[in-house]
Amino acid sequence: MTEPIFRWREGLAKTSKSAFGRVASLLGATEITSDIWDELEALLIQADLGVEITTEVIEALQRCSRDLGLLRSEELKVALRDELRSRLDEHGDISFAESGPSVILLVGVNGSGKTTTAAKLGALFVSQEKIVIFGAADTFRAAAVEQIQVWGSRLNIDVIAGQPESDPGAVAYNTVQAGIARSADIILIDTAGRLHTRFNLMQELQKIERVVGKASPGAPHAVWLVMDTTTGQNALQQARAFKEAVGVTGVILTKLDTSARGGMVFAIRRELGLPILFAGLGEKMDDLQIFDPNAFIEGILAAF
């Protein structure tokens, strides 16, 4: 087994052994009955695909079963794998500015892992020999600023920060200006976590988006939503709010290694229409992986 596939299997072990593991057990050497369909439907919902997607998957498998004359439930394994894979695009395109620094905003709710994700992204881009600058625009949580400064020191990445509780828009603006002055390739701006129901905080995020556009026309070039997969379907409503507020361009999934709810990936793709760019498969710096749909399917269905 190649190392990348092994890493995905290892990172998705919890999801694979929970609901999808029970799916594998269900689709054993038995005849296809109405009970099989009912049990499979319940397990896919438990795997956090969501009711609508689960219904669509079951209907597609039933059509396949009729068209191909499948008699044994184990024959559904291949059909299920193909159906799930068809619901994921190839990994999202990570494009950069044609000239000057590419400005990337990281947004999301409290506790989603934005600051740690910023560090992991910084490490990835540095390994690609890009010049990176961090913007510590989470000015209301002193620990966030300190955390990203520690990571900046370790990774040899400059960090632009302001005073505690200073205007995050000003920090973002200064970060972009510093990035231009220092010929940076990538500017990663870590924003404060905020509840999607707090109108004033979402307005503040919109202000940051406008401010960086003034510092560099065309910025931000990307807005990446960091989503905690352990929250499951509950994260979708939050994600919709961020997408409407600041035009999210891609999703980063965190804590997949500690979640049994990997099925939410399908809901994110269908409900939000956003590409999944990266997935966090562990706590180490290199555990943030570019999202690979084939490796993901292989990981969650490892028990098959």
Secondary structure, DSSP 4 states (H G I P E B T S, - for coil): --HHHHHHHHHTHHHHHTHHHHHHHHSSSSB--HHHHHHHHHHHHHTT--HHHHHHHHHHHHHHHHHHT--BGGGHHHHHHHHHHHTSPSPPP----SSSPEEEEEE--TTS-HHHHHHHHHHHHHHTT--EEEEEE-TT-HHHHHHHHHHHHHHT-EEE--STT--HHHHHHHHHHHHHHTT-SEEEEEEPP--TT-HHHHHHHHHHHHHHHHHSTT--SEEEEEEEGGGTTHHHHHHHHHHHHH---EEEEE-GGG-S-TTHHHHHHHHH---EEEEE-SSSGGGEEE--HHHHHHHHTTT-
